[in-house]
């Protein structure tokens, strides 16, 4: 994927948005304590302050600094809580992606060093920001995370029961008559209790998803697209939240894992590199593409046209996944409704 002139300008705008501050602050936080590193535009070495792991002490530390303050924190499980608690204490918070901060692994490591490196990377504009918001919709991510964990647990339970039957030479889906063994019967009984509880809990989550579909109009609108059901629509909305943070559909494709970066040097092409992406969104769009092409709808007609043009089945399915992703992106960004056969206008 080539970098366009507009994307270069966006990068410059991102860097310029990080300038003009009096203090560049890097925070390393834990429940036991914190280390706050601070840099000014002229200082070469960070200065540090430490305190107990209580947000009141940290707010007091920040209040002593006079001027515009830009704070960065690495994305962790407690980051959103800190984001909410510290939002009023600084002028801006940049939640950054720890995966990209490879410089933090160089040299000695402790809380002060980590906080200092963060402040240096922040002032230089080398951090990749992770999206956070004070909007209540952010907590849909918590719901989705819990749901994904529940599904993984349920799959594991059913696989364990299937293994129990196979271990006795039985087919779990057709023949469940285990030998008259006390231990085997006990394991089977406990597994059935857990699986029953799993199914009940899963249905409660599905009810909550249906409630969100009625409450949030864009979720209802996305369900009009072939291949997108209630669960898929809630996943898309809950992960994206604000589609306007993506400057183009290409950026959104990258976030969904539907494009690759080209590797070139010295006018030579060295293949493609996978972009770090949301695996949930990639799964949603790939699954939606498979479901839509099997039905009788506008997207399946588009799929057949792509095949007639000479695309392989894999490339045609990939094009369908991108088309569905583009449609949902536009709907979330503009608040519009889905228009069937819009791919005909795209091809003109």
C-alpha positions in Angstrom: 0.0 0.0 0.0 1.7 3.2 -1.2 1.7 6.3 1.0 -0.3 9.1 -0.7 0.4 12.8 -0.5 -2.7 13.2 1.7 -1.4 10.5 4.1 2.0 12.3 4.3 0.2 15.5 5.2 -1.8 13.7 7.9 1.4 12.5 9.4 2.8 16.0 9.4 -0.5 17.3 11.0 -0.2 14.5 13.7 3.3 15.7 14.5 2.3 19.3 14.6 -0.5 18.5 17.0 2.1 17.3 19.5 4.1 20.6 19.4 3.5 23.8 21.3 3.4 22.3 24.8 5.5 23.4 27.8 5.8 19.9 29.3 6.1 16.4 27.7 5.2 13.9 30.4 5.8 10.1 30.3 4.0 8.0 32.9 4.8 4.5 34.1 2.0 3.4 36.4 1.3 0.4 38.6 -0.9 -0.2 41.7 2.3 -0.1 43.8 3.5 3.2 42.6 4.2 5.5 39.6 7.1 7.3 37.9 6.4 10.5 36.1 9.1 11.8 33.7 8.9 15.3 32.4 10.7 17.2 29.5 10.5 20.7 28.3 11.2 21.9 24.8 14.7 22.8 25.8 15.7 20.1 28.3 17.8 17.2 27.1 17.4 14.8 30.1 14.1 14.0 31.7 13.4 14.8 35.4 11.5 12.4 37.5 9.0 12.3 40.3 7.7 9.2 42.1 4.7 8.5 44.3 2.4 5.8 45.6 0.0 4.1 43.3 -2.9 6.5 44.1 -4.3 8.8 41.5 -4.7 11.7 44.0 -0.9 11.9 44.4 -0.5 11.9 40.7 -3.0 14.7 40.2 -1.2 16.7 42.8 2.1 16.1 41.0 0.6 17.3 37.7 -1.0 20.4 39.3 2.5 21.7 40.3 3.5 22.1 36.7 2.5 25.4 35.2 1.9 25.5 31.5 0.5 23.3 28.7 1.0 19.6 29.5 1.0 16.7 27.1 0.9 13.3 28.9 1.5 9.8 27.4 0.7 6.4 28.9 1.2 3.0 27.3 -1.9 0.9 26.6 -2.6 -1.6 29.4 -5.7 -2.9 31.3 -5.8 0.1 33.6 -5.1 2.7 30.9 -8.7 3.8 30.2 -9.4 4.3 33.9 -6.3 6.5 34.1 -7.4 8.3 30.9 -10.7 9.2 32.6 -9.2 10.2 35.9 -6.4 12.4 34.5 -8.2 14.0 31.6 -8.9 17.2 33.5 -5.3 17.4 34.9 -3.5 17.8 31.6 -4.2 19.5 28.2 -4.0 16.3 26.2 -3.4 12.5 26.8 -1.8 10.3 24.2 -2.4 6.6 24.9 0.4 4.9 22.9 0.9 1.4 21.5 3.6 -0.4 23.5 4.3 -2.8 20.6 5.8 0.1 18.6 8.0 1.4 21.4 11.0 -0.9 20.7 13.4 1.7 22.0 12.1 1.0 25.5 13.9 -2.4 25.4 17.3 -0.9 24.9 19.6 -0.5 27.9 18.7 -0.7 31.6 15.0 -1.1 32.6 13.2 0.4 35.5 10.2 2.6 36.0 12.1 5.9 35.7 13.8 4.7 32.5 10.5 3.6 30.9 8.8 6.9 31.8 11.8 8.9 30.5 11.9 7.1 27.2 8.2 7.7 26.8 8.6 11.4 27.3 11.5 11.5 24.7 9.4 9.5 22.2 6.4 11.8 22.8 8.4 15.0 22.3 9.9 13.6 19.1 6.5 12.5 17.7 7.4 8.8 17.5 4.5 7.4 19.4 1.5 5.6 17.8 -1.7 6.7 19.5 -4.3 4.2 20.7 -7.9 5.4 20.5 -9.7 6.3 23.8 -12.7 8.4 24.5 -14.9 9.5 27.4 -18.0 8.4 25.5 -20.1 5.8 27.3 -20.0 3.7 24.1 -16.4 2.8 24.9 -17.7 0.3 27.5 -19.2 -1.7 24.6 -15.6 -2.9 24.2 -15.7 -4.4 27.7 -18.9 -6.2 26.8 -17.3 -7.6 23.6 -14.1 -8.7 25.4 -16.2 -10.6 28.0 -18.3 -12.1 25.2 -15.2 -13.3 23.3 -13.8 -14.9 26.5 -17.1 -16.6 27.1 -17.2 -18.1 23.6 -13.6 -19.4 23.9 -14.5 -21.0 27.3 -17.6 -22.6 25.7 -15.7 -24.0 22.8 -13.1 -25.4 25.2 -15.8 -27.1 27.3 -17.5 -28.7 24.3 -14.1 -29.9 22.9 -13.3 -31.4 26.3 -16.6 -33.3 26.4 -16.1 -34.4 22.8 -12.6 -35.7 23.8 -14.2 -37.6 26.7 -16.5 -39.5 24.3 -13.8 -40.1 21.7 -11.6 -41.5 24.4 -14.2 -44.3 24.8 -14.6 -44.9 21.1 -17.9 -43.0 20.9 -19.1 -40.3 18.6 -20.0 -37.3 20.8 -22.8 -35.9 18.5 -24.6 -39.2 17.9 -23.7 -41.8 20.6 -23.4 -40.5 24.1 -23.8 -43.8 26.0 -20.7 -43.8 28.2 -19.6 -47.0 29.9 -21.1 -47.6 33.4 -18.1 -46.1 35.1 -18.6 -43.8 38.1 -15.7 -41.5 37.3 -16.7 -41.0 33.6 -20.3 -40.4 34.6 -19.2 -37.8 37.2 -17.0 -35.9 34.6 -19.9 -36.0 32.1 -22.4 -34.7 34.6 -20.1 -31.8 35.6 -19.4 -30.9 32.0 -23.1 -30.8 31.2 -23.7 -28.4 34.1 -20.9 -26.1 32.9 -22.1 -26.3 29.2 -25.7 -25.6 30.3 -24.5 -22.5 32.3 -22.5 -21.4 29.3 -25.5 -21.6 27.0 -27.6 -19.6 29.5 -25.0 -16.9 29.9 -24.4 -16.7 26.1 -28.2 -16.0 25.6 -28.0 -13.2 28.1 -25.2 -11.6 26.1 -27.2 -12.0 22.9 -30.1 -10.2 24.6 -27.8 -7.4 25.5 -26.6 -7.2 21.9 -30.3 -7.0 20.7 -30.9 -4.2 23.2 -27.9 -2.3 21.7 -29.2 -2.8 18.2 -32.5 -1.1 19.2 -30.7 1.7 21.1 -28.0 2.6 18.6 -29.3 3.4 15.1 -26.1 2.7 13.1 -26.0 -0.9 14.5 -29.5 -1.4 13.2 -28.5 0.1 9.8 -25.5 -2.1 9.4 -27.6 -5.2 9.9 -29.3 -4.4 6.5 -26.1 -5.5 4.8 -26.1 -9.2 3.7 -23.8 -11.2 5.9 -23.9 -8.8 8.9 -26.0 -9.9 11.8 -26.6 -8.4 15.2 -23.5 -9.8 16.8 -21.3 -8.7 13.9 -22.8 -5.3 13.8 -22.2 -4.7 17.5 -18.6 -6.0 17.2 -17.9 -3.5 14.3 -19.4 -0.6 16.2 -17.9 -1.5 19.6 -14.4 -1.7 18.2 -14.5 1.2 15.8 -16.7 3.6 17.8 -15.7 6.7 15.8 -15.1 6.0 12.1 -13.9 9.6 11.6 -10.6 8.8 13.2 -9.7 6.9 9.9 -8.8 9.4 7.2 -9.7 7.1 4.3 -11.1 3.7 3.6 -7.6 2.5 2.9 -6.7 3.3 6.5 -9.8 1.5 7.7 -8.9 -1.6 5.5 -5.5 -1.7 7.2 -7.1 -1.6 10.6 -9.3 -4.5 9.6 -6.4 -6.5 8.2 -7.7 -6.4 4.6 -4.5 -4.8 3.0 -0.8 -5.3 3.2 2.2 -2.9 3.2 4.5 -3.1 0.1 8.2 -3.6 1.0 10.4 -1.7 -1.5 14.0 -0.5 -1.5 16.3 0.6 -4.3 13.4 0.3 -6.8 13.0 -3.4 -5.9 9.9 -5.0 -4.6 10.5 -7.4 -1.6 6.9 -8.6 -1.3 4.3 -7.6 1.3 4.2 -7.2 5.0 1.1 -7.8 7.1 -0.2 -4.8 9.0 -1.0 -5.1 12.7 -4.8 -5.1 12.8 -7.9 -6.1 14.7 -8.4 -9.8 14.3 -12.0 -9.5 15.4 -12.8 -7.1 12.6 -11.0 -9.2 10.0 -12.9 -12.3 11.1 -16.2 -10.4 11.0 -15.7 -9.1 7.4 -14.3 -12.4 6.1 -17.2 -14.3 7.6 -19.7 -11.8 6.3 -18.2 -12.2 2.8 -18.6 -16.0 2.9 -22.2 -15.7 4.2 -23.3 -13.1 1.7 -22.0 -14.8 -1.5 -24.1 -17.9 -0.6 -27.4 -16.1 -0.5 -29.6 -14.4 -3.1 -28.7 -10.7 -2.7 -26.9 -7.8 -4.3 -23.6 -8.8 -2.9 -23.8 -12.4 -4.3 -24.5 -10.8 -7.8 -21.4 -8.6 -7.3 -19.4 -11.8 -6.5 -20.5 -13.5 -9.7 -19.5 -10.5 -11.7 -16.1 -10.5 -10.2 -15.7 -14.2 -11.1 -16.8 -13.4 -14.7 -14.1 -10.7 -14.9 -11.4 -13.4 -14.3 -10.8 -13.0 -10.5 -10.0 -16.1 -8.6 -12.5 -17.2 -5.9 -10.1 -16.1 -3.2 -9.5 -12.6 -4.7 -13.3 -12.2 -5.3 -14.1 -13.1 -1.7 -11.4 -10.7 -0.5 -12.9 -7.9 -2.7 -16.4 -8.7 -1.2 -14.9 -8.4 2.3 -13.4 -5.0 1.4 -16.7 -3.9 -0.1 -18.6 -4.7 3.1 -16.0 -3.0 5.2 -16.2 0.1 3.0 -20.0 0.1 3.3 -20.0 -0.1 7.1 -17.2 2.5 7.3 -19.2 5.0 5.3 -22.3 4.3 7.3 -20.5 4.9 10.6 -18.7 8.0 9.3 -21.6 9.7 7.6 -24.6 8.2 9.5 -26.0 7.0 6.1 -28.0 3.9 5.3 -26.9 1.0 3.2 -27.7 1.3 -0.5 -27.8 -2.1 -2.3 -26.0 -2.3 -5.6 -23.7 0.6 -4.7 -20.8 -1.4 -6.1 -22.1 -0.6 -9.6 -21.3 3.1 -9.0 -17.9 2.2 -7.6 -17.0 0.4 -10.8 -17.9 3.4 -13.1 
